[in-house]
Amino acid sequence: MFGDIITDLGAMIQGGLGLAPGGNINPDGVSMFEPIHGSAPKYKGKGVSNPIATIWAGAMLLEAVGEKSAAEKVINAIETVLREGKVRTYDLGGNSKTSEVGDAIVSEMKIGG
């Protein structure tokens, strides 16, 4: 539980809960990766959630299973999309939809590939 609080505090330094992935790491077995904000069911179907933490958690999973280059590709795409600032969800001061941010990350992965 205390680790969860520390992760939340770290998210504020990083830029908010919408950007922060988390992982419950078990070096000897199964690990779990997720956005630290949880599933946010109240936003389901509204297209307003920031997908970056979820996508980043997927990159952490890729790295954990030995797919380091794939993980780096995802993280590089996230960083490029954030740096360019063309698509941003509400929590980052923009008005882009969840799908627009996800599509921008996928497009960047194809370009940066």
Secondary structure as GFF3:
##gff-version 3
##sequence-region A 1 113
A	DSSP	alpha_helix	2	14	.	.	.	ID=ss1
A	DSSP	three_ten_helix	17	19	.	.	.	ID=ss2
A	DSSP	beta_strand	21	24	.	.	.	ID=ss3
A	DSSP	beta_strand	32	35	.	.	.	ID=ss4
A	DSSP	three_ten_helix	41	43	.	.	.	ID=ss5
A	DSSP	alpha_helix	52	64	.	.	.	ID=ss6
A	DSSP	alpha_helix	68	84	.	.	.	ID=ss7
A	DSSP	three_ten_helix	90	92	.	.	.	ID=ss8
A	DSSP	alpha_helix	98	111	.	.	.	ID=ss9
###
